[in-house]
Amino acid sequence: MSTPSQRPQRPLLTVALVVRDAAQLLAQTLSCVDRIADELLLVDTGSADQTRHVAQQYGAHIVERPWDDDFSAARNLGLQHAVGRWVWWLDAGETIAPEQADELRKFVIECADPAHAYMLLIEAPSEIGGPPCERVGRVRLMPRRAGLCFAGRLNENLEESLNQLGMTVETLEWAIRRPVCDRDANVIRDKAQRDLRIAQIDMVSGPLTPHVALAAGHAAARLGQTERAVDFFRRVVEQGTAGSSVVLDAYYGWLAALEGDPAGSEPQIAACLRGLDDYPLDAQLLCGMGSYMLQQNRLDLAARAFRVAVEHGRIDRAAWHVTDLHRSAVICLSLSLQLAGDEREAEKVLLKALDRDSGAERLRRQLLQLYVKLGDSDAAMATFELLPKHLPGREPLRSAVRGGLLAVQRDWAAAEPYLKTAYAAGCREPLCLRWLAATLAAEGNVQEAIVVLREWQESEPLNLEAASQLRHFLGAESAVPSTPDATQVRLPVPAVGGSRHIRIDAGSVVPPAQVPVPIQPSTTGNPAPKTPSSTPSSTV
């Protein structure tokens, strides 16, 4: 750890935080930037725990300020006390990879231009502990310059002062990761209640700014106050600057808040169409529209929306977005084409994407499932061989592929040993679970098929096919699988608008009067996990 006496006499970089009762999170943040910061600065807004003690261990300069529900005031106080020529803002619990921290330090020394402020990517923690699947760009690196200051009690930002000074914002590729505790239900609830309380203070004094209304909308959505959330998001859309990231984020929140509306998908379609009028090439809105069209069994329009997203879609980094949105759009387009019976065009879409993105394991797995469904043994095995050699469970997956290819041919007896071997070795790929359940049911082992289906449903809770097959067997356990003329799938998920996600959901493409038929060769892919709920960068 550095001490104040070890810091340079003419500091270049101040790392600044606004904190309160952050002792459990603070060390992981300070430790990852201690060696590159010339000054560590904390604005403490009333900690009652060991926050000050942790900060002192790292030689941080601590400034105290009573908390008065104003994030901008706290940050601007930090700017007044910072001595570095550049200020890098972090929140307690945020981390950055060591090599990226070194690169950022080098950038500040060699390339940073005082005429710019710099946006870094903030990555939300995964809901299931895996890699981050959602991110947003936020201005976190700024020159210490007269007149440059934050505005807004909530969702504080630099926009007004940047415009007044004629400064522009540039984007840097380095990623800051939010702490896992952001996923904790109590943390989410407490922050949402705090944000609504602060927004209420602003509402008493006058109309909400779009930034505050956006934060209030996300807070209301987290607390299940759907109508109130939609009202806030509408206010942002109507009063915000057309084409801005704030308005786009409000559209995302609006669509997510309408999820599960008793009126069905019509309100979402109306809101999405309105959004596409303002942002015609936004990839997430296009994918959302594709999902709504699938729910109405309008496969041609769904495929068209997904194709535009794949070929022309744009991502606004300053709005919350899925990290691999393009890959999600490719998979959605592929699945919609399969639902329409055009498997070969679906194959072309995946191959073209892989030609540009050869390292995309997710796309390759989707192609592998397609080849198994088509019964194309040569293509399936060739695709399998292109998966990473170090892939955990690679050999069990190979057995599952071979078993699936035999099951597609209804050679149940030959398929069974391959699939059971893969399953016994720990393979829980959807491809293995699907065809093992089909094989067990075809051979009359319905109870065993139900066990496998339950496991499939547990591993992929958003997959409607697993649920429909399970319902079928639980209602008629003596049934034998037959080939349906439609299938149910749920597609990968794009965007969280800060707290809730736009669900890309194929829904049921089976007419309401038609009973879903159990397991069969289908177009279901391996859907992405539900995207994590994000939180604003502000923490106290």
N, C-alpha and C positions, 0 to 999 in steps of 0.2 A: 504494500500500500504506500502511496505517496503521502508526504506531509506538506504543509504549506511552505516550509522552507526549501523544499525540493522543487517547487514549481518555478518556471521561468519568470524573470523580472518583467518581461514584456509579453504577457499571455496572448496567445493566438486564439485558442479555442476554450470557451466556457461551456461545460455541460450543465444545463440547468433543469431543475425539477420543482414542481409544486407538489407538496406532500402533506399528508396528515395521517397519523397512525399507520405508517407504512413500514414498520420495523421488519415484518416478515417478508417483505418484497424488496426492500431497498438494497440489500447487500448484493443480490444477483445483478442488479442494474449497475451499481457503482463499480463492481468488480470487473465488468466487461468493458468499461470505458476509462477506468482509472489511469491506465498507462498512456492513453492518448490525449487526455484532457489536461490543459494547463490550469484550469480552475474547475472545481466541482462546487456548484452553487445550489443550495436548497432553500426554497421559500416554504417555511413550515407554518401551516395555517391552524395550529392548535393541537399538536400531537400530545397524547396522554400516555403513549407507550414508550418503547426504547428507540424511536426513530432518531432522535438527536444523538444518542449514544452510537448508533450504527454509523451515522453520517460523520461523526467526529473521528471514528476509527479510520476513515478514508481521507481525513484532512479536509473535509468539505467546509465551505463558508456557509453559515446558516443565518438566514434572515427570517425574522418572525413577523407574522401578520395575522391578526384575528380574522377568522373566516366570516365573510359577510355575503355569501352567496354570489360572488362575482369572480369568475375565473380570469377575466381580462385584467382586473385590478391586481390579482396575485402575480400574473405573468409580467405585467408591466413593472411591478416592483422589482421583480427579478432582473429585468433589463436595466433598471436604474443602478443596481448593485453589481452587475456583471462587469468584469474588466477585460475579458477576451474580445478580440476584434470580431470574432464570430461566435454566435450562440447556437448551440445544438440542444433542442428541447427533447427530453424524455419524460416518461411517466414511470413511477415506481413499479417494478416488476417487468418492465420491458427490457429486452436483450437484443444484442446484435452479434453475429458471428465474429470471432476474433480477427479473421482475415479481412472481413468487411470493415471493421472498425479501423484497422490499419490503412485500408484503401481510402476511407473517408478522411482520415487525418492527412494523408498524402494529397488528396484532392484539395483540401482547405489550404495547404501550404502552396501548392503549385498552380491550381486552376480556378479556385473560387473567385467570382467576380462580384464586387460590392454592388453592382447594378442589378443583381439578381437575388432572389430568395430561392431556396431549393426544397423541392418536394421529395420526401422519401416514402417508401411503401411500408404501410403498417399491416402486418399479417395477424389475423385473428386465430386463436387456437382452435384446433380441430375438435369436434364434438367427441370423437372416439380416440383421441390421443395420437392420431397419425399426423402426417404433414399438413401444414396449414392449407386450407382450400378456399380461403377468402381473403381479400386484401383491399386496401384503399390508399390513395396517395394523400399525404398531408404535408403542409409546409412545416418543416421541423428545423431547418438550418437557415439562419438569417444573419446578415451583417449587423453589428451593433452600430446603428446609424440614427442620428437625430430625426425625429418625426416618425420613425417606424415603430408602431405599437399595435397592440391587440385591441379589438372592440367586441363588445357583447358579453353579457353576464354568463351566457351559456353558449356552447359551440363557438367559442372565441376564435377570431380569425383576423388576418392581417389585410384583407382585401382593400378596405378604404384607404389605409395609409400607403399601401403599395401603389395604388392608383394615383394618389396625390403626389408621390415621389417619382412617378414614372418608372417604377421598377417592374420587372417581369419575373415570372416563376418558371424555373427549369426543373425537369424531373431527373432524379438520380435513381439508379437501379438497386441500391442497397436496401435490404429489408430489415425492419424492426419487428420483432415478434412480441405480441401481447402475452401476458401471463395466463396460465391455464385457469387460474381462479376466475377469469372473465366468464367461464362457462358455468360457474356456481349459481344456482337459482337464487340464493339469498343475496349474492352480490348484484345480480341483474335486477332483482326487485328493489334493493336499496338505492341503486343508482337511478333507476327509473322514477322512484318516488322523489328523490332529490331533484331530478331534472324538471319534473312537473311543478314542484314547489317553486323553483327558480323562475320557470316560465310564468307562473301565476304572478310573481312579483312584477315582471315586465308588463303583463296584461293590465295590471292596475294603473300603471303609469302611461300606457299608450298601446298602440297596435304592436304586435310582435313582428320582429324582423324575420325574413325568411329563414335565416340560420337558426334562430331560437324556435320558430314554429316547427322546423324540421326535427330538431332534437326533441321537442315536446311530442311530436307525432310518434317517433320511435319509442319514447318512454311510455306513452299511452298504449301502444301496441304490445309492449312487453308485459304490461299489467292487464292485458285482456280487454282493454277499453276500446273496442273496435270502432264504434261510431265516432268517438272522440278523436281517435287516431286518424281516421279518414278525413275528418273535418280539418285537422291540422295540415295534413298533406295537401288537401285541396287548396287551403289558404296559401301554401308555398307555391303551388302550381299557378295560381291566379295572380299572386303578387310578386313572385320572384322574377328574376331576369331570364327571359326566354333563351334557351340554349345553354344555360349555366349548369354546372355540375350539381348545384343545390336543388334545382328543379328536377333534374333527372333522378336524383336520389329520392326525391319525394314521390315520383312516379313508382319507383321500386317499392317504397314503403306502402303506398296506396294499394298496389296490386297484392302485396303480401297480406295486408290487413283484410282484404276481401276474401282471402282463402276460407272456404267453408261457408260462404254466404248462402243463406237459404234460397236466394234467387238463382243459384247455379253460377255458371261461368259468364252469363251475360253482362253483369256489372264489370267483371274483370276485362272482358273483351272491349267494352266501351271505353274503359280507362286506358287500356293498352293501345287502342286505336288513336285516342287523343295523344298519348305519349309519342306514338310513331309519327304523328303529324309534325311534332316538334323535333323528334330525333329519329328520322326515317331509317337510318342505318345503324342504330344502336343494337348491338348483338344480343344483349340480354332481353330487351323488349321484343325483338324478333323471335327469340327462342320462346319467350312467354306466349306470344301469339301462336306459334306453332303448337304449343301444348294445348291451348284452348281450342284450336281447330281439331286436334286429335280427339278431344273430349266430345266434340260434336260429330265425329266420324267423317270429317271433311279432309280426307287424306291428301288430296291434291294441294289444298291451300296450306296444310301443315308442312308438306314437303317443300313448298315454295318458300315459306317463311324461314325454315331451317336452311335452305340452300342460300338464300340471300345472306343469312347470318354467317354461313361458312365462307362464302365467296367475297362478301363486301362488308361484313359486320365490323363495327368499330367498338372499342372499349374506352370509356372515359375513366382514366385512372383516378380521378378525384372523387369518383363515386364508388361505393362498395361493389366489388365484382369478384366472380369466381376466378381462381388463379389459372385454371386450365379451361377457360370458357370455350375456346375454339375447339378443343377436343370434345367437349360436351356437345357442342353444336353438330360436329361431325357424326357423333354417335346417334344423336337425335334424328338427323337426316337419314342415316342408314336404317334406323329402326322404323321410321315412318315409311320408307320405301319398301321395307320388308312387309310391313302391315298391308301395303297396297299390292303385294305379290310380286314386286320387282326386285328379287334378290340379286340379280346380276348388276343392276344399277347400284344397289347398296354396296356390293363388292367393289365396284369402281370408285365409289366415294371413299371407302376406307383405304383402298390401295393408293389413291391419289394423295390422301392426307398423310399416309405413311411414307410416301415418296418424299414429302417435304419435312416430315417429322419422324425420322426413322427410329428414334429412341422412345417413341410413345408406346410404352408397354400396354397401357389401357386400350389404345386403338387396336393393337395387335391381338389382345385377348378377345376383343369384340369380333375381329375378323376370324379368329379361331372358332368362336362359337357359331359364326355364320357358316363356315365350311363344314362343321359337324352337322349342323341342321340340314345342309344340302347333301350330306353324305359324300362329300368330295374328300376321299381319304388322302390322296396325294397332296392336295393343297393344304388340308388340315395338318398333316404331319410336317410338311415343309414350313408352315407358319409356326408350328410349335417349336421347331428347331431354331427359329430366330429369336425366341424368348431368351432372356439373359441366362447364361450358363449357371450363374450363382443363385438363381431364383429359388427361394425356399420351397420345398415340396415339389420340385420339378418332375421327378420321376413318378410320384403318385399322379400328378396331373397328366403325364403321358398315358398312364393306364386309363385314366378317366376319358381321355380323348378317344382312345381305341375302343373303350366300352361304349361311349356315346355313338361312335360311328356304326357299331354293330346294332345298337338299340334303334337307331334311325331306320335300319333295314328290318326291324322287328325280329332280329335274331336274338331273342331274349336270353336263351340258354348260353350262347357264346358271350353275350355282353356282360352277364352277371359276374363272372369271376374277375374281370378287369375292373368293373365298377366297385365291387366289394373290396378288392385289394387296395384300390385308391382310397376308398373311404376308411378302411382299417388303418391305413398309413397316415391318416389325418387330413386328407384332401377334403376341403369343404368349399371348393369352387362351385358356383351355381351350376356349371356344366356337369359336374359330378353328381350333385344332389338331384338335379332335374332328371337325369337319365337313370340314376339308380332307383329313384322313386317310381319312374315309369316302368322299369324292368320288374321291380318287386310287385307292383300292382298287376302287371300283365301276367305274371306267374301265379297270381292269386294270393300273394303275401301282403294283403292290404294293411294289416296292422303294422308291419315293418315299414311299408310305404308311408304311413301316417307319421311314424317317428322321424323319417328322413324329411318329410315335408315340413314338420314342425321346426326342424333344424334349419331348413332352407328359409322358412319364414322369419326365424329369429335372426339369421345372418343378414337377411335383406328385408327388413320390415316394410320398405316402400314398394316391394314387388307384389303387385296384385295377383299375378298368376299363381304364385305359391299359395296365397290366401284362398283363391278361388278353388284350387285343386283340393286343398285341405277341407274346405267346407263341403265339397262334393263327397269326399270319402267319409267324412264324419256323418253325413246324412244318408249315405248309401254305401256302406263299407264293402258290399259284395260286388260293386260295380267294376267293370273292366274298362281300361282306357280305350277311347276311340278317337278318331281324328276329327277335330272341330273345323268349322269354317271361319272362326274368328278367335282372337286371343286377347288377353288383357296384359298390359305392361305398364310399368311406371318408368319414366325416362330420367336421365340424369338431371341434376338441379343446377340452374344458374342462380342467381343473385340474392344476396341478402341486402336489404336496404338499411343496414345499421342495426336491426333487431329481429327482423322476420325475413323469411325467404320467399322469393317468387318460385312457386313450385312448378316445375316442368313435368306435367303429369299426363300420360296418355289416357289415363282414366280407363273406362271400359269402352272398347269399340264394338262391344256386343250390344245389339238392340235390347232395350229394357225387357221385352217380353221373352227374350231368349235366355235359357239357362246355360251358364258357362259349362263347357265340357272339360273333363280333367286332362291330365298331362298328355302332351302331344308335341311333335316338332313345332316349335314356335319361334317367334322373332324376339323374344325377350333377351335383353342384354344383361350386363352386370352393372346395375345402376350405382351411381355415386352415392355416398352417404349423404344424409341431410346436411346442408351447409350450416356452419356454426352461427349462432346469434352473435352479432358484433356489438361492441360497445363504443361510445364516443371516446376520443382520446383523452378528454378531461377526466382527471381523477382527483379526489380530495380525501 
